[in-house]
Amino acid sequence: MAGVVEVVRGEGRLRGGLSPLRRRLLEELREPASASALAERLGEKRQRVNYHLRELEKSGLVELVELRPRRGFTERVVRATARAVVVQPEVAGDLEGVSQDRFAVDMLLAAAARTLGDVAAMRERAEAAGKRLVTFTIEADVGFERPADIERFAAELTELVAGLAEKYESGRDRHRYRIVVGGHPAGRRSEEES
C-alpha cells in the first residue's frame, strides 16, 4: 500500500465515480485479493468485480501485486494503493469571494476545499521530485459551555496566531506556510455515519 490517504484530483481520474461496489472493493483490498476471492466474499459475479477492479486500477486506486497461475489461466492479485480515498471537491466559481466572517460555515468549507486541493497538488509535485513535503497538523476537541465562550476562544486564538505569525515572519517568500484554523461541532461517530 503506497499511502494512507489518496486524493483524487481531475475529472478523468475517477471513471464512473466511487459506486457502492467500488467503495466496498477498496475497503476489502486493504489486504491483497483476486477478483474471484472478492466476488465470493461479496456475493457478486467475478466478471463484474473484475471490470470494476480494472477501472479502479486505471484510476490508480488499485495496483497489481502478484500474478498466479491457476487452473489454466493467470489470476491477478491486487490491493488498494491507500487506506482511504478522498475526492477533491470540484469547485465551479470563485472561493475567494466567500464571506470573511470567521464564524461563517461557507468560509470554513472554502478553506478546507482550498487546503485539500493545494496540499494534494504539492504532494504530487514533491513525490515527482523525490522530495518530502513538510507539513504540520494540529487538531483538538474543546468543550464550550455557552456560545459566548466560542466567540471569546476564537478571539484569543486569533490574537495568539497573529502574534506567532508576526514573530516568525521573515519577509521572504522562500518557506512560506498557510495556516488554516477552523472549528466545527465535533459530533459523534454514529451521527456522522448515518
Residue pairs with C-beta under 8 A, 6 or more apart in sequence:
1 30
1 79
1 80
1 81
1 82
1 83
2 63
2 81
2 82
3 81
3 82
3 83
4 82
4 83
4 84
5 82
5 83
5 84
5 85
5 86
6 60
6 61
6 81
6 82
6 84
6 85
6 86
7 86
7 87
7 88
7 116
7 119
7 120
7 123
8 14
8 59
8 61
8 85
8 86
8 87
8 88
9 88
9 117
9 120
9 121
9 124
11 90
13 59
13 60
14 59
14 87
15 55
15 58
15 59
16 22
16 55
18 26
18 85
18 87
19 52
21 42
21 44
21 48
21 49
21 52
22 52
22 55
22 56
24 42
25 38
25 42
25 49
25 52
25 53
25 56
25 62
26 56
26 61
26 62
26 80
26 85
28 38
28 41
28 42
29 38
29 62
29 78
29 79
29 80
30 79
30 80
30 83
31 79
32 65
32 66
32 77
32 78
32 79
33 41
33 77
33 78
33 79
34 68
34 75
34 76
34 77
34 78
35 46
35 49
35 50
35 53
35 75
35 76
36 46
36 75
38 44
38 49
38 53
39 45
39 46
39 48
39 49
39 50
42 49
53 62
53 76
53 78
56 62
57 63
57 64
57 78
60 81
61 80
61 81
61 82
61 85
62 78
62 79
62 80
62 81
63 78
63 79
63 81
64 76
64 77
64 78
65 77
65 78
65 79
66 76
66 77
67 74
67 75
67 76
67 77
68 74
68 75
68 77
69 75
86 116
88 113
88 116
88 117
88 120
89 113
89 116
89 117
91 113
91 117
95 110
95 113
95 114
98 104
98 106
98 107
98 110
99 106
99 107
100 107
101 107
102 154
102 158
103 151
103 154
108 182
108 183
108 184
111 180
111 182
112 180
112 182
115 178
115 180
118 178
119 133
119 135
122 133
123 133
126 132
126 133
141 186
142 153
142 183
144 150
144 153
150 183
154 183
157 181
161 179
161 181
165 179
